[in-house]
Amino acid sequence: MAARDWFWVILLGAIWGCSFLFNAVLIREIDPLWVSALRVGVGMLGCWAVFFAMGKSLPRGVLVYAQMLLLGIIGYTIPFALFPLSQMHLASGVAAIINALTPITTVIVSHFWPGGERATMLKSAGVVAGFGGAALLALPALQSGGTSQLWAIGACLLATLCYAVSLNYTRRFVRMDPTTIATLALTGATLAGIPLAFAAHGAPVITRPETVGAALGIGLVATTFGFMIMYRLLPRIGATNFTTVTFIAPVSAIILGVTLLGERLLPSHFLGMAAIFLGLLLIDGRIVRRWRGARA
């Protein structure tokens, strides 16, 4: 990747690590479904502002809007609710570490996706290492009988699977304008998320200024700004390179969780993160190829 691409990848990783801090603040006052609904709703408003400011035009045809609705539900509405749900029982840093499994679940989904990329032996080894890391993360809960933590870890894993499916599904929109994709997908996510949150919990009651600030931060910074960058980077650097943002997100999430929220991470959590990162390195393959080349 070019230096400018690395700059955006590192910046996005740091920003998306902050989203776990925002989630932790939001769930203190509102339910996880409303966390998701507010995130996609505020993000959608920001995207529409950019859409009109740039003079973009809407695509024609009913099918594309149905596809954007599906992308929004799978890629945003569901996982954006699953992560705050899990953070009711997990530290934000642990949730961010599990989020780093996204490239690993993407390898699995891509292997079976029509026209997707088949998994090599190296990538398969990366998948094994990654899920070994997830097992290490679950170890404290298993030892203490904490079933709520196990359910929370499962919710995070399901969220990464949603991301993997949406990344593969997004391939069909390579010719569509990135701003349009972000705007319509978030609109679809909002149309699904807000009625669902109302049906499940009624109207949210927000009294704390930090809740408002977290909603604006996760909506405008982590979502509007993040997605505008994401959909421009994806066609240029590819899905595999792009998922290296998951190396950075846990680092910023852990630093913020420990310093601002007083969270505590166990040695097994760091061992799990190391195993997941090893899996990501194996899936990426560049270091292994360079090592083989040096030996040859």
Disulfide bonds with the S-S distance in Angstrom:
none
